Amino acid sequence: MKKIVLTSLALGSLALGSAAMAQELPKTSLKVVGGLSNLTAYQNTEQPFWTKKVPELSGGQITADIKGFNDMGLKGPEIMRLISQGVIPFGTATLAYFASDNSINEAIDLAGLAPDIEVAKKLTDAFTPAYEDFYAKSNVKVLGFSTYPAQVLFCNGNFNGLSDLKGKKVRTSSRTQAEFVQALGGNSVTIPFGEVVPALQNGVVDCAITGSMSGYSAKWYEVSSKLYEMPINWNQQIHAANLGTWNKLDPKVQEFLASNIKAMTQDIWAAAAKETQEGYDCNTGSDACTQPVKGKMTLVKPTDADRELLKKVMSETVVPKWAERSSADTVAAFNASLSPILGFEAKK
C-alpha cells in the first residue's frame, strides 16, 4: 500500500505541474459518464476530479459535466458499446460487465488471481497494453484503470480457511467467482445484493462475497460471523474515451487529460487499499475503526496452506477454464504479461 500511496503523491505533483501550461490550453468542454454514483470512488475522487480539479488545474480552460451511469438510467454492460459509437464521449465502467462480450475483460481479475492490492496493480499495469490494443479496434481510447476495494468472503459456521468452502453455499456475483467457489468444492448461488442479509440470516447461503466496506455498510456483520482476510477479486474499472472524440482534442488537452487521469486513478487505487482495510477493521470491531458502529465478526487470516491451495486452484482450474473460452491471442497476451508475475502460464 505504501508504494501505491507514494506513487499517487508523485503523480499528484506531476498533475500540479501541468497547471503551468494552463494558459496554453484551448477552451474545452467535456461530457463524462462516471462510475456508480453511490460509491466512494465516484463521490470522493472521480466526480471532484472532473468538476473541481480539472477546471482548477487548467485555469478554467477545461470544464466537464459528469453523472454516474446509474443516474442516467444505464445498467453498465452497454457503456463500452456506447463509447465505441460516440454516444458517450468519456466513460467509466467495471471491466467485469463486459466479461460475456469477450473473456479478455476477465484477464486481470479472475477470482483468486490477486490476493493483495499490490499484485492487483501489477497485473493491471502489465496487461494495460493488451487492453489498449484490443479496445482501439473498437474505436475506444483507454485512458487508465482504477479499482474498487477488495471483494471478500463473509461466512457463517465452520470457516477457518479456503478448504472450508467445500460443501458450502456461497453467494457469488460473477462467473469467475462461481468457478472459484466450485473449484474449492462449494456451491455457487446467485442472489441480488439486497437479498443477501436475509439469505445469510436464514441459512439460504453459508457465505457471500462483496466488498469489505460494502458488506459493513449493508450490516452483513449482523448476520455473519467470519470475515476472510484474502481478496477474492477487485472489480477493476476502465476509464476510456471515444477514439474519434479523443483525436479531435487539441494535443495539449490530450496531454493534460492523460497525465491528470493517471493521477486520478492512482488516487482511487490508494483509496481502495485504505477502504479495504477499513472494512476489515469495522466489521470485526477493531480499535482502528473510526465508524460509529463496530461489528463483532472474527477476522480469519489466510495461512500458508491457504496460499498453496489458492495457487493450485488457480493454475489447475480457474485459469484453465478461462483459457478455454479465450482466444489464442488473449491467452498469449496473458502468458506474455501476467505469467511472469503469477509464476504459471495459461494453457489453451
MISEGU-467148 format. One record per residue (C-alpha): residue number from 1; residue in three letters; x, y, z. Coordinates in Angstrom, 1 decimal, padded with zeros to 4 digits. Last residue first. Example, Ala and Ser with C-alpha at 12.3 -4.5 7.8 and 13.67 -1.06 7.14 Angstrom:
<nodes>
NODE resi resn      x      y      z
NODE    2  ser  013.7 -001.1  007.1
NODE    1  ala  012.3 -004.5  007.8
</nodes>
This chain:
<nodes>
NODE resi resn      x      y      z
NODE  348  lys -005.1 -023.1 -024.4
NODE  347  lys -002.7 -023.3 -021.4
NODE  346  ala -002.4 -020.3 -019.1
NODE  345  glu  001.0 -020.0 -017.5
NODE  344  phe  002.4 -020.1 -014.0
NODE  343  gly  004.5 -017.9 -011.7
NODE  342  leu  001.9 -015.1 -011.3
NODE  341  ile  004.1 -012.1 -012.1
NODE  340  pro  006.0 -013.6 -015.0
NODE  339  ser  002.6 -015.2 -016.2
NODE  338  leu  000.9 -011.8 -016.5
NODE  337  ser  002.5 -010.1 -019.5
NODE  336  ala  003.5 -012.7 -022.0
NODE  335  asn  001.3 -015.5 -020.7
NODE  334  phe -001.9 -013.3 -020.6
NODE  333  ala -001.1 -011.9 -024.1
NODE  332  ala -000.8 -015.4 -025.4
NODE  331  val -004.1 -016.4 -023.8
NODE  330  thr -005.7 -013.4 -025.5
NODE  329  asp -004.2 -014.3 -028.9
NODE  328  ala -005.3 -017.9 -028.6
NODE  327  ser -008.9 -016.7 -028.0
NODE  326  ser -010.5 -017.2 -024.6
NODE  325  arg -013.3 -019.6 -023.5
NODE  324  glu -010.9 -022.5 -022.8
NODE  323  ala -008.3 -020.1 -021.2
NODE  322  trp -010.9 -019.0 -018.6
NODE  321  lys -011.4 -022.7 -017.6
NODE  320  pro -007.6 -023.2 -017.5
NODE  319  val -007.2 -020.1 -015.3
NODE  318  val -009.8 -021.2 -012.7
NODE  317  thr -008.9 -024.9 -012.6
NODE  316  glu -005.3 -026.1 -012.4
NODE  315  ser -003.3 -022.9 -012.0
NODE  314  met -005.8 -021.0 -009.9
NODE  313  val -006.9 -023.9 -007.8
NODE  312  lys -003.3 -024.9 -007.1
NODE  311  lys -002.2 -021.4 -006.3
NODE  310  leu -005.1 -020.9 -003.9
NODE  309  leu -004.4 -024.2 -002.2
NODE  308  glu -000.8 -023.2 -001.6
NODE  307  arg -001.9 -019.8 -000.2
NODE  306  asp -004.5 -021.4  002.0
NODE  305  ala -001.8 -023.9  003.4
NODE  304  asp  000.4 -020.9  004.2
NODE  303  thr -002.5 -019.5  006.2
NODE  302  pro -005.0 -016.8  005.3
NODE  301  lys -006.3 -014.7  008.2
NODE  300  val -009.8 -015.2  009.6
NODE  299  leu -011.2 -012.0  011.1
NODE  298  thr -013.9 -012.8  013.7
NODE  297  met -017.0 -010.6  013.4
NODE  296  lys -018.1 -008.3  016.1
NODE  295  gly -019.2 -005.3  014.2
NODE  294  lys -018.5 -001.7  015.1
NODE  293  val -020.9  001.2  014.9
NODE  292  pro -019.7  004.9  014.9
NODE  291  gln -017.1  004.4  012.2
NODE  290  thr -013.5  005.2  013.1
NODE  289  cys -012.3  001.5  013.0
NODE  288  ala -008.7  001.2  014.3
NODE  287  asp -009.9 -000.1  017.6
NODE  286  ser -011.0 -003.2  015.7
NODE  285  gly -014.7 -004.1  015.8
NODE  284  thr -014.5 -007.0  013.3
NODE  283  asn -016.7 -005.5  010.6
NODE  282  cys -015.1 -002.1  011.2
NODE  281  asp -011.4 -003.2  010.9
NODE  280  tyr -011.8 -005.5  007.9
NODE  279  gly -013.9 -002.9  006.1
NODE  278  glu -011.4 -000.1  007.0
NODE  277  gln -008.6 -002.3  005.5
NODE  276  thr -010.4 -002.5  002.2
NODE  275  glu -011.2  001.2  002.3
NODE  274  lys -007.5  002.1  002.6
NODE  273  ala -006.5 -000.1 -000.3
NODE  272  ala -009.3  001.3 -002.4
NODE  271  ala -008.3  004.9 -001.5
NODE  270  ala -004.8  004.2 -002.8
NODE  269  trp -006.1  002.7 -006.0
NODE  268  ile -008.5  005.7 -006.4
NODE  267  asp -005.7  008.2 -006.0
NODE  266  gln -003.7  006.3 -008.6
NODE  265  thr -006.6  006.6 -011.0
NODE  264  met -006.7  010.3 -010.5
NODE  263  ala -003.0  010.7 -011.2
NODE  262  lys -003.4  008.8 -014.5
NODE  261  ile -006.4  011.0 -015.3
NODE  260  asn -004.1  014.0 -014.7
NODE  259  ser -001.4  012.9 -017.1
NODE  258  ala -003.8  011.8 -019.9
NODE  257  leu -006.0  014.9 -019.6
NODE  256  phe -003.2  017.4 -019.9
NODE  255  glu -001.6  015.6 -022.8
NODE  254  gln -004.8  015.3 -024.6
NODE  253  val -005.6  018.9 -024.0
NODE  252  lys -002.2  019.9 -025.4
NODE  251  pro -002.8  017.7 -028.4
NODE  250  asp -006.0  019.6 -029.1
NODE  249  leu -009.0  017.2 -029.0
NODE  248  lys -010.3  015.8 -032.2
NODE  247  asn -008.4  012.5 -031.7
NODE  246  trp -010.2  012.0 -028.4
NODE  245  thr -013.7  012.3 -029.8
NODE  244  gly -012.8  009.9 -032.6
NODE  243  leu -011.3  007.5 -030.1
NODE  242  asn -014.4  007.5 -027.8
NODE  241  ala -012.9  007.8 -024.4
NODE  240  ala -012.0  005.4 -021.6
NODE  239  his -011.6  004.8 -017.9
NODE  238  ile -011.8  001.1 -017.1
NODE  237  gln -012.7  000.0 -013.6
NODE  236  gln -011.2 -003.0 -011.8
NODE  235  asn -013.5 -005.3 -009.9
NODE  234  trp -011.2 -006.5 -007.1
NODE  233  asn -011.1 -010.3 -006.7
NODE  232  ile -011.2 -012.9 -003.9
NODE  231  pro -009.3 -010.7 -001.5
NODE  230  met -008.0 -012.6  001.5
NODE  229  glu -008.8 -011.5  005.0
NODE  228  tyr -011.8 -013.8  005.4
NODE  227  leu -014.6 -012.4  007.6
NODE  226  lys -016.4 -014.8  009.9
NODE  225  ser -019.6 -014.3  011.9
NODE  224  ser -022.4 -013.4  009.5
NODE  223  val -025.8 -011.8  010.0
NODE  222  glu -025.1 -008.6  011.9
NODE  221  tyr -021.7 -008.1  010.3
NODE  220  trp -023.6 -008.0  007.0
NODE  219  lys -024.7 -004.6  008.0
NODE  218  ala -025.1 -003.2  004.4
NODE  217  ser -022.4 -000.6  005.1
NODE  216  tyr -020.2 -003.3  006.5
NODE  215  gly -020.7 -005.5  003.5
NODE  214  ser -019.9 -002.6  001.2
NODE  213  met -016.8 -002.0  003.3
NODE  212  ser -015.3 -005.5  002.7
NODE  211  gly -016.6 -005.5 -000.8
NODE  210  thr -018.8 -008.5 -001.6
NODE  209  ile -018.8 -012.3 -001.4
NODE  208  ala -021.3 -014.3  000.5
NODE  207  cys -021.1 -017.4  002.8
NODE  206  asp -023.4 -020.0  004.2
NODE  205  val -026.4 -019.3  001.9
NODE  204  val -030.1 -019.9  002.5
NODE  203  gly -029.1 -020.1  006.2
NODE  202  asn -031.9 -017.8  007.3
NODE  201  gln -029.7 -014.9  008.4
NODE  200  leu -027.3 -015.3  005.4
NODE  199  ala -030.2 -015.2  002.9
NODE  198  pro -032.0 -012.5  004.9
NODE  197  val -028.9 -010.3  004.5
NODE  196  val -028.2 -011.3  000.9
NODE  195  glu -031.4 -010.1 -000.6
NODE  194  gly -030.3 -006.5 -001.4
NODE  193  phe -027.2 -007.8 -003.2
NODE  192  pro -029.3 -009.9 -005.6
NODE  191  ile -028.7 -013.7 -005.1
NODE  190  thr -026.9 -016.1 -007.4
NODE  189  val -025.6 -019.2 -005.6
NODE  188  ser -022.3 -021.0 -006.2
NODE  187  asn -021.8 -024.4 -004.4
NODE  186  gly -018.5 -025.1 -002.8
NODE  185  gly -016.0 -027.8 -003.6
NODE  184  leu -013.0 -025.4 -003.9
NODE  183  ala -013.2 -025.4 -007.7
NODE  182  gln -016.9 -024.6 -007.3
NODE  181  val -016.1 -021.4 -005.4
NODE  180  phe -013.5 -020.2 -008.0
NODE  179  glu -015.8 -021.1 -010.9
NODE  178  ala -018.6 -019.0 -009.3
NODE  177  gln -016.3 -016.1 -008.6
NODE  176  thr -015.2 -016.2 -012.3
NODE  175  arg -018.8 -016.3 -013.5
NODE  174  ser -019.7 -013.2 -011.5
NODE  173  ser -021.8 -012.2 -008.4
NODE  172  thr -021.3 -015.0 -006.0
NODE  171  arg -023.4 -016.1 -002.9
NODE  170  val -021.8 -019.2 -001.4
NODE  169  lys -023.5 -022.5 -000.4
NODE  168  lys -020.9 -024.5  001.5
NODE  167  gly -019.9 -028.1  000.7
NODE  166  lys -016.2 -027.4  000.5
NODE  165  leu -015.7 -023.7  001.5
NODE  164  asp -013.8 -025.0  004.5
NODE  163  ser -010.7 -025.6  002.3
NODE  162  leu -010.4 -021.8  001.8
NODE  161  gly -009.8 -021.1  005.5
NODE  160  asn -011.1 -021.2  009.0
NODE  159  phe -014.8 -021.4  008.4
NODE  158  asn -017.2 -023.5  010.5
NODE  157  gly -020.5 -021.7  010.6
NODE  156  asn -021.2 -018.4  009.0
NODE  155  cys -019.2 -016.6  006.3
NODE  154  phe -018.4 -013.2  004.8
NODE  153  leu -015.8 -013.6  001.9
NODE  152  val -014.1 -010.7  000.3
NODE  151  gln -014.2 -008.4 -002.8
NODE  150  ala -011.3 -006.0 -002.3
NODE  149  pro -011.9 -002.2 -002.7
NODE  148  tyr -012.9 -000.9 -006.2
NODE  147  thr -010.3 -000.4 -008.8
NODE  146  ser -008.7  002.0 -011.2
NODE  145  phe -007.7  001.7 -014.8
NODE  144  gly -006.5  004.2 -017.4
NODE  143  leu -007.2  006.3 -020.5
NODE  142  val -008.1  003.5 -023.0
NODE  141  lys -009.1  005.1 -026.3
NODE  140  val -012.1  003.3 -027.9
NODE  139  asn -012.8  002.9 -031.6
NODE  138  ser -013.5 -000.8 -031.3
NODE  137  lys -010.1 -001.9 -032.7
NODE  136  ala -008.5  000.6 -030.2
NODE  135  tyr -010.2 -001.5 -027.5
NODE  134  phe -008.0 -004.6 -028.0
NODE  133  asp -004.7 -002.7 -028.5
NODE  132  glu -005.2 -000.6 -025.3
NODE  131  tyr -006.4 -003.7 -023.4
NODE  130  ala -003.2 -005.5 -024.3
NODE  129  pro -001.1 -002.5 -023.4
NODE  128  thr -002.8 -002.4 -020.0
NODE  127  phe -001.9 -006.0 -019.1
NODE  126  ala  001.2 -005.2 -017.1
NODE  125  asp -000.4 -002.3 -015.3
NODE  124  thr -003.4 -004.3 -014.2
NODE  123  leu -001.3 -007.3 -013.1
NODE  122  lys  001.0 -005.1 -011.1
NODE  121  lys -002.0 -003.2 -009.5
NODE  120  ala -003.7 -006.5 -008.5
NODE  119  val -000.4 -007.8 -007.1
NODE  118  glu  000.0 -004.7 -004.9
NODE  117  ile -003.7 -004.9 -003.9
NODE  116  asp -003.5 -008.4 -002.4
NODE  115  pro -004.6 -011.9 -003.2
NODE  114  ala -004.6 -011.2 -007.0
NODE  113  leu -005.6 -014.1 -009.1
NODE  112  gly -008.2 -015.7 -006.7
NODE  111  ala -011.2 -014.8 -008.8
NODE  110  leu -010.0 -013.8 -012.3
NODE  109  asp -009.4 -010.0 -012.3
NODE  108  ile -006.7 -009.3 -014.8
NODE  107  ala -007.9 -011.5 -017.6
NODE  106  glu -011.7 -011.1 -017.1
NODE  105  asn -012.1 -008.4 -019.8
NODE  104  ile -010.1 -010.6 -022.2
NODE  103  ser -013.1 -013.0 -021.9
NODE  102  asn -015.0 -011.1 -024.6
NODE  101  asp -018.6 -009.9 -024.6
NODE  100  ser -019.6 -012.1 -021.6
NODE   99  ala -016.8 -010.5 -019.5
NODE   98  phe -018.0 -007.0 -020.4
NODE   97  tyr -019.5 -006.0 -017.0
NODE   96  ala -016.4 -007.5 -015.4
NODE   95  leu -014.4 -004.5 -016.7
NODE   94  thr -016.4 -002.1 -014.5
NODE   93  ala -017.2  001.1 -016.2
NODE   92  thr -016.0  004.7 -016.7
NODE   91  gly -016.9  007.0 -019.6
NODE   90  phe -015.8  009.8 -021.9
NODE   89  pro -017.6  010.7 -025.2
NODE   88  ile -020.7  008.5 -024.6
NODE   87  val -022.8  008.3 -027.8
NODE   86  gly -019.5  008.0 -029.7
NODE   85  gln -020.3  004.5 -031.0
NODE   84  ser -017.4  002.9 -029.2
NODE   83  ile -018.3  004.8 -026.0
NODE   82  leu -021.9  003.5 -026.3
NODE   81  arg -020.6 -000.1 -026.8
NODE   80  met -018.3  000.4 -023.8
NODE   79  ile -021.2  001.5 -021.7
NODE   78  glu -023.7 -001.2 -022.5
NODE   77  pro -022.8 -003.5 -019.7
NODE   76  gly -023.3 -000.8 -017.1
NODE   75  lys -027.1 -000.6 -016.4
NODE   74  leu -027.8  002.9 -017.7
NODE   73  gly -030.6  005.0 -016.4
NODE   72  met -028.5  008.2 -016.4
NODE   71  asp -028.1  008.2 -012.6
NODE   70  asn -026.7  004.7 -012.9
NODE   69  phe -024.1  005.9 -015.3
NODE   68  gly -022.8  008.4 -012.7
NODE   67  lys -023.0  011.9 -014.0
NODE   66  ile -020.2  014.3 -015.1
NODE   65  asp -020.1  017.7 -016.7
NODE   64  ala -016.6  018.9 -017.5
NODE   63  thr -014.5  022.1 -017.8
NODE   62  ile -011.2  022.8 -019.4
NODE   61  gln -009.9  026.4 -019.7
NODE   60  gly -010.7  027.3 -016.1
NODE   59  gly -007.0  027.6 -015.2
NODE   58  ser -006.4  024.1 -016.4
NODE   57  leu -005.5  022.8 -012.9
NODE   56  glu -008.6  024.3 -011.3
NODE   55  pro -011.0  023.3 -014.1
NODE   54  val -009.7  019.7 -013.9
NODE   53  lys -009.6  019.6 -010.1
NODE   52  lys -013.2  020.7 -009.5
NODE   51  thr -015.8  019.1 -011.7
NODE   50  trp -013.8  016.3 -013.3
NODE   49  phe -011.7  015.3 -010.3
NODE   48  pro -014.4  016.0 -007.7
NODE   47  gln -016.6  013.5 -009.5
NODE   46  glu -014.0  010.8 -009.8
NODE   45  thr -012.4  011.1 -006.3
NODE   44  asn -014.6  011.1 -003.2
NODE   43  gln -018.1  010.6 -004.7
NODE   42  tyr -017.1  008.3 -007.6
NODE   41  ala -014.7  006.0 -005.8
NODE   40  thr -016.9  006.3 -002.7
NODE   39  leu -019.9  004.5 -004.2
NODE   38  asn -023.4  005.8 -004.7
NODE   37  ser -022.6  007.5 -008.1
NODE   36  leu -021.6  004.2 -009.8
NODE   35  gly -019.0  005.1 -012.3
NODE   34  gly -018.8  008.2 -014.4
NODE   33  val -020.3  009.3 -017.7
NODE   32  val -018.4  012.3 -018.8
NODE   31  lys -019.2  015.3 -021.1
NODE   30  leu -016.3  017.7 -021.9
NODE   29  ser -016.0  021.4 -022.5
NODE   28  thr -012.7  022.7 -024.0
NODE   27  lys -011.3  026.3 -024.1
NODE   26  pro -007.8  026.0 -025.6
NODE   25  leu -004.9  025.2 -023.3
NODE   24  glu -001.8  027.4 -023.5
NODE   23  gln -002.8  029.4 -020.4
NODE   22  ala -003.0  026.2 -018.4
NODE   21  met  000.6  025.3 -019.2
NODE   20  ala  001.8  025.8 -015.6
NODE   19  ala -001.2  023.9 -014.3
NODE   18  ser  000.6  020.8 -015.6
NODE   17  gly  002.9  021.0 -012.6
NODE   16  leu  000.0  020.2 -010.3
NODE   15  ala -000.5  017.0 -012.2
NODE   14  leu  003.1  016.0 -011.8
NODE   13  ser  002.9  016.6 -008.1
NODE   12  gly -000.2  014.4 -008.0
NODE   11  leu  001.8  011.7 -009.9
NODE   10  ala  004.4  011.7 -007.2
NODE    9  leu  001.7  011.6 -004.4
NODE    8  ser  000.0  008.7 -006.1
NODE    7  thr  003.2  006.8 -006.5
NODE    6  leu  003.9  007.2 -002.8
NODE    5  val  000.4  006.0 -001.9
NODE    4  ile  000.7  003.0 -004.2
NODE    3  lys  004.1  002.1 -002.8
NODE    2  lys  002.9  002.4  000.8
NODE    1  met  000.0  000.0  000.0
</nodes>
